[in-house]
Amino acid sequence: MNQIDPPRAEHLPPGTQRSGPSQVYALAWVFYLGLATVGAIWIGVRESGVTVALFLDPGGWWLDAGLGLALAALLGLVWWLADTFLPAARRVDRLLASVLGPLSASEVLALALLSGFAEELFFRGAVQGSLGPVWATVIFALLHGGPGRDYRVWTVFAALAGAGMAAMVVWRSNLLAAIVAHVAFNAAGLWRLARLARTQNVDGTGAGGVALAQDGEGDG
């Protein structure tokens, strides 16, 4: 999700299956493990250790989990509305699906868990704990950009999502609600993109960044 040219999409002949994880999936594991490691070291240096209290309140974990699921549902509704009414949002979906490829169910679950946990540990645990919720949200949004004007809608959405998760951490004083929200939203989103990628592979409409950028001329 960083502002770099995306790798070429993984297109498969109709009816074929991948023999193993895609290159993008493998790179995502390396990236998110690194992000989590940096976040944990940052917090450990600042707090002289990483404690369970950072992640949950034993007496109120059920409330935090429920709040996280509610926030994920709200964010899902917001993106559905964007996808329904904004052509740029639909083009971003197509490009992300083309880059990620047809992930399997296990890959979707693993990537959702890893990305949600790693990003919350880094942005809400490390960055927000040091710089405050405003800067954590701004940095989170800016790093969820991409090439072309269409990605502006993704950056704005990331700012809204980041603000919501930052507010949860401020309110609940732990990361559980934000982690649950992030993991649940990513799981639903990755599953949807995986289905879209399979459709693009079958009907031949899978598009790379150049084609989508041309489609986006004149749209916000």
Secondary structure as GFF3:
##gff-version 3
##sequence-region A 1 220
A	DSSP	alpha_helix	23	47	.	.	.	ID=ss1
A	DSSP	three_ten_helix	52	54	.	.	.	ID=ss2
A	DSSP	alpha_helix	61	85	.	.	.	ID=ss3
A	DSSP	alpha_helix	87	100	.	.	.	ID=ss4
A	DSSP	alpha_helix	105	119	.	.	.	ID=ss5
A	DSSP	pi_helix	120	127	.	.	.	ID=ss6
A	DSSP	alpha_helix	128	131	.	.	.	ID=ss7
A	DSSP	alpha_helix	133	142	.	.	.	ID=ss8
A	DSSP	three_ten_helix	149	151	.	.	.	ID=ss9
A	DSSP	alpha_helix	152	172	.	.	.	ID=ss10
A	DSSP	alpha_helix	176	203	.	.	.	ID=ss11
A	DSSP	alpha_helix	209	215	.	.	.	ID=ss12
###
